[in-house]
Amino acid sequence: MSEVCKEFAIDKEAVIKKGMKRNKAKALAIYLSRNHSGITCKDCGMYFGNVSGTTITMAYNRVEKEVTQNKRVKGKLNKIKKRILNI
């Protein structure tokens, strides 16, 4: 979460705030959380503003699609991953 916040220059509350439509930082944080934590969509939803597991799945799928179609998003995601994994 902290690396996503750094990348977008926002605080944690802005990322996890419920009701923010198309919040890119939140979507990337959800995507990374689901890929690297092994937690369920329901548990992930509890962390990200108490949203449903379906909302988490939809955000994940949206980022997955965007990563395959948009090099800029893929680059940003890889940059965050490298910082998280200290590569």
N, C-alpha and C positions, 0 to 999 in steps of 0.2 A: 504494500500500500504506500509506504513512504517514497518509494522510487517513482511510482505513478504520480504522486503529489508533487515531487520535485520536477518531473518532466513537464507537467502542466502548470506549475507554479500556483498551486491551490492547496488549501488545507483539507484534512481528512473529512471534516464535516461536509464540505462541498461535494466530495466524492460519494459519501454514503447517504446523502440527503434523499429522502423519498419524494417522488413526484417530479423529479427532473427528467424531462423527456430528452432522449438522444444526447445524454451526457457522455461524451467520448471518454473522458477519464474514468468514469464509473464502468463503462463497458469494457475498457481494457483491463481494469482492475478485476472485474468479474472473470474475464477470459483467463487471465493469469492465475487467479485463485482456483478456478476449476481445473486448469491444466496441471498445476503444481502442488495442490494441497490434498487432493483426494477426498475432500468433503462433499457431502451431498448438495444438490441444488437447494433443497429446503434449508439446510444449515447456512449455506452461502447467502440465501435470501434474508435470513435472520440478521446476518452481519451487515448487509447492504440496505439498511433502512426497513427491515421487516417486510420485504416484498416476497411474492410467491416464488416457488421453485420454477414455475412456468416462465415467469419474468426473467429469471436467471438464465434459463435455457434459451429463451428468445434473444437475449442480449449476447450470449455466448455465440449462438449461430450467426447473428448479425456481424459480429467481429470476425468470425471464421471466414465468412463470405467476403468481407471487406479486405481481409489480409490477402486472400488469393487474387483479388482484383485490383488492389491499390498498393503500389510499391511504397508510397509514402507512409501509409499506415503500417505496412509490414516492417519498414525501417524503424519507425518509432517503437513498435513492439519489440523488435530485436534489440534495440538500444536499451530499453528498460530491462529486458531479460538478462542482458550481459551485466548490467549493474547489480541485479538481484543475485546472479550466480557468481559475481566477481570474476568474470572472464576477462 
